[in-house]
């Protein structure tokens, strides 16, 4: 009887400790998600201000024609952003990661071969 009570108390204590640890981990991971980044919050502000100013200039002027829109789009990523920060963007060629499709094909090859 005493052994049974001790086992029940130990099980409930372990459950309580695990529950507290999981809740603490969830709280910490939700509170500090930005700790994983290496950039400062103000790093993108300069280019965004430039893009905002260009957007406001376009909004104040007469509507642009399709030829003008196509011409500004040729210079960069799109008509508003232009070529701003094009060198900072990561393209698929810059990464060495495998796609989900490649991983699925490899998995199926390993299963059936």
Phi, psi and omega in degrees: 000314179293322179294321179295319177295320179295319178295317178297319180294320179295317178298315181292326178294317179296318178299318180295315180296315178297320179297316179295319179295316179295317178297319178296318178297316177297319179296314181294318181292331177278335182279324185238052180286335183280357180292340182282344182279155179250355181264162178272153180298338183264003182297320183273359186294321184295311181291327177293323177296322178295316179294321178297318179296318179295321179296318178295322177296318179294322181292327181283333184277176177294157178302138182279152176277167182295326180295319179293321179294317179296320180296317179289331179287333180292334184283347184195215186283321177201179185292334182267311185283331182065222180262015183297129176059025179296326180287343180273345182283147180258125177259163180301332179290337182280347184259159176244024181275155175265145181283166178296323179297316177297320179296320179294318179296317178297319179297314180294322176298318180292326181287321187261354178247000000 
